[in-house]
Every structure is written in structure tokens, then in C-alpha cells.
Amino acid sequence: MDFQLTEAQDFFKKTVADTIDRLILPKADEIDEKDEFPWNLWREFSRLGYLGLRYPEEIGGMNADKVMCMIFYEEIARGSVGFAQSVIMNILMGTYFLYRFGSDAIKERCLFPAMRGEKIATMCFTEDQSGSDLGATRTTFVRDGSGWRINGTKMWITNGPICDFCTVLATSDPTKGLKGLNFLLVEKGTPGFSSGQVINKLGCRGTVTGELIFDNVWVPEENLLGEELDKGVFYLGEVLDEVRLMTGAMALGIARAAYDEALEFARKRIAFGKPIGVNQLIREKFAEMDTLMNAARLMVYYGAWMLENNMESRIIAAEAKMYATEVCLKVVDELTRIYGANAFAHEYKPQRFFRDARFLLYGGGTHEVLKDFIGRTIIGKL
Ligand SMILES: Cc1cc2nc3c(=O)[nH]c(=O)nc-3n(C[C@H](O)[C@H](O)[C@H](O)COP(=O)(O)OP(=O)(O)OC[C@H]3O[C@@H](n4cnc5c(N)ncnc54)[C@H](O)[C@@H]3O)c2cc1C
């Protein structure tokens, strides 16, 4: 067994951490407070090439392996979860289906500019009445001449209101459930495609999230992303483990930021004439947080390594996402206890971590749904 990062991974980790320390950390509170998309930061990240993180060098990407991807996701979430969400959407789900199934023209028009940060991408699954239950998708598409006509409304879409294009989950027939699902590309400026309500979110502020409306939107044949009709769920399965591990890595990032804040506070806050960190009950919190974070990190990176080595990673990815998120919520909770009343003030960081961490409960699958999946897979068909 070898738990050591390769030289390239180690160098990448140091470089990314330095970038986050310099570019994001000083602006993280401002991003949260203003709740506006940080265009300048986006341009800086684009210039550094991070938006092409997981794609091959031949097409202008960084060709990062799965472990390197997790390093990046963890670090950027340590900086600002709001900004991280927007960036990761471009890197992963917003572009995955274009990379996998897009024609040369689609790649030229959408994928490559998104990898350079010149275009903003997103992915639309969720609707008002369907989140976890993708089989209940009501956005439809039908054949119309040499293309497809799409109708429906999506909700909770990261980058939605500012996106240049989106990959939309739609059904060829709502009565088919999961067996009717497909992915289609819709570009900004297409008649009938518009942005609706922008959500005023509890956390992950700085990323713009909202409703996207598809009112009789017509797209050409090639915008159906997939080799075969109605195989959307199968294609989604190709990237699901990566998405779940990515969410776990983001959880590690927030947990680390919260832990660092707690440590600094415990060392300097004086109560009863001594730093609170000398108290056994406070030390116990650090022992527990550190143990949990180490366990979560092992799971996330082990999952990434398995994925990179084409090993079966469905269960470990779901477990790692779930476990790392619960650890993150625990660490953030402990921070708010260690910090005392100041954790309750907008002026200090803990409340931001507290709000941001809640998002992890939904992205990548809710824990009830993940537990059900893990249990079902382990027990098998009876
Ligand atoms: C900040 C943020 C950004 C997001 N960005 C995007 C995006 O870019 N694109 C996108 O498509 N979506 C996005 N989402 C939506 C997210 O994917 C959904 O919230 C998620 O899929 C859960 O769906 P839901 O909220 O509708 O909850 P539901 O699926 O309605 O679940 C509600 C509750 O019921 C439970 N439940 C459901 N089914 C079962 C079951 N079988 N057994 C036990 N319990 C069950 C759930 O665990 C949960 O507790 C975003 C959400 C947030 C908060």
C-alpha cells in the first residue's frame, strides 16, 4: 500500500493551496456578504487554467488525475464554497456531457470556451417537484423536424442565471420514469430559453443560483447528448461517483477551514486566566475533530484512487460523500461552541462555515437517499 502523493500531486497541492491563500481567502467574507458573482476572481482562475482541470492536455486541459481533482475541490472549498460551486460546476457537471458526447462543433462553441472560463456552464436536474427522484422529471422533449423541442422549468440551478449554456435533464415520456431520461444542450440566446427567479440562499453565497425556463425551446439533433435515446441514467452513472467524491472533498475543505479557525481561537482566547485550549474538554474536541477529519480524508482520497484505477467505487463514493459531510457538520458545530457568542455574530467567520456546510446535505445526494442506496446495494436483491 502507498498513501503518499506522487511528486506531481504534491506539487499541485502546494500550488493550489498557495493560490487559494492568496486569491480567495482574503476575499471570502466579501464574496459571502455581497452575494455577487466575483467576476474578477473568475477571470484569474480562468487565466491559471484551473477550469480545464480534469480534461486532457490535447484539448487545452490540465489532465489532472482524480486525486489531483479532489485536492483542488478540497482547497477551493476551504477558500470559498460559493465560488467553489461555480468553478466546479464548469469543471465537472456543466461540461461532462459535452466532453463525452458533444460534436466537434459543440466542443468548439461551448466546451473549449468553458474550459478557458470564457463561457459559464451549468447542469439542470432539479425541478419544483423533483429533486432526488429523477424519475419524476417533468421537463419533456419531443422530436420536431430535424431537432428537439423542450418544455419545462428547472429550479436550484448553480450558475443558472449567468450561464452561457446548460445541460438539461429531460424525459422523452414522463410515464417511463428513469427509463425515459436524456440530456440535451441548450445555449443562451435560444428562443424560449430564459432565467427566472434568483434564489436568495442561506449559504454558498457569491454563486448565483436560480430557475431556468424552457418554453418551447427548439435545439438541433446534435444537441441530444448521448449515443442512444433514453440512456440518460446510464450515462449519468459514469460520472456519479466522481460527483459524490467531489462533494466529499468540498466537505473536507470546509471542515479544514472551520478547524483552523477553531484552533487559532482556542490558542488565543483567555478564560479563567488561561487559553481555553488548555482545558481538557476543549482538547477532547480537537482530538475528536482531527480523528474524524483524518478518517473522512482517507475515505475521499481512497475513493478517488479507486476511481482513477478503474475500480468499482459506487459504494465508497456514496459513503465518502455522506461521511465527510457529517464530519464537516460536526466540525462546524464544534467551532460554534468553541468560539462562544462571537460565533453568532455576522462579523466573524464561524456563521459562514455553519451556513455553507448545510449545502453539502443536498448536493451529490441526500443522506437518506444515499443510505438507502448503500444498504440496497450491500443486501442485494432478495
Ligand atoms: C446550493 C444548492 C445548489 C444546487 N445546485 C443545483 C444544480 O446546479 N443543478 C441541479 O439540478 N440541482 C441543484 N441543487 C438541487 C439539489 O440537487 C437537490 O436539492 C437535491 O437533489 C435534493 O432534492 P430536493 O431538495 O428536491 O429534496 P427531495 O428529493 O424532495 O428530498 C426531501 C427529503 O426527502 C428525503 N427523501 C427523498 N426520497 C427519499 C427516500 N426514497 N427515502 C428516504 N428519504 C427520502 C430526502 O432525503 C430529503 O430529506 C442545488 C441545491 C442547493 C441547495
The ligand as a Gaussian input file, in Angstrom:
#p B3LYP/6-31G(d) Opt

LIG

0 1
 C      -26.924000      25.495000      -3.097000
 C      -27.568000      24.468000      -3.965000
 C      -27.177000      24.343000      -5.284000
 C      -27.798000      23.415000      -6.131000
 N      -27.407000      23.343000      -7.450000
 C      -28.069000      22.522000      -8.285000
 C      -27.742000      22.496000      -9.689000
 O      -26.837000      23.178000     -10.149000
 N      -28.458000      21.679000     -10.501000
 C      -29.472000      20.905000     -10.036000
 O      -30.076000      20.195000     -10.819000
 N      -29.807000      20.903000      -8.712000
 C      -29.135000      21.682000      -7.833000
 N      -29.457000      21.699000      -6.492000
 C      -30.564000      20.880000      -6.018000
 C      -30.121000      19.587000      -5.360000
 O      -29.556000      18.746000      -6.310000
 C      -31.373000      18.975000      -4.694000
 O      -31.643000      19.767000      -3.574000
 C      -31.177000      17.537000      -4.293000
 O      -31.191000      16.716000      -5.417000
 C      -32.304000      17.071000      -3.326000
 O      -33.547000      17.295000      -3.884000
 P      -34.690000      18.117000      -3.110000
 O      -34.084000      19.306000      -2.471000
 O      -35.801000      18.341000      -4.066000
 O      -35.175000      17.180000      -1.947000
 P      -36.135000      15.894000      -2.079000
 O      -35.598000      14.936000      -3.047000
 O      -37.543000      16.346000      -2.277000
 O      -35.993000      15.299000      -0.617000
 C      -36.651000      15.873000       0.521000
 C      -36.369000      14.973000       1.718000
 O      -36.927000      13.682000       1.472000
 C      -35.923000      12.684000       1.630000
 N      -36.158000      11.580000       0.710000
 C      -36.386000      11.629000      -0.637000
 N      -36.507000      10.396000      -1.127000
 C      -36.358000       9.534000      -0.105000
 C      -36.338000       8.115000       0.037000
 N      -36.516000       7.311000      -1.013000
 N      -36.136000       7.580000       1.267000
 C      -35.923000       8.384000       2.352000
 N      -35.923000       9.729000       2.280000
 C      -36.128000      10.299000       1.082000
 C      -34.613000      13.408000       1.311000
 O      -33.502000      12.706000       1.844000
 C      -34.870000      14.741000       1.959000
 O      -34.635000      14.623000       3.339000
 C      -28.830000      22.593000      -5.622000
 C      -29.206000      22.701000      -4.269000
 C      -28.582000      23.617000      -3.445000
 C      -29.032000      23.707000      -2.018000

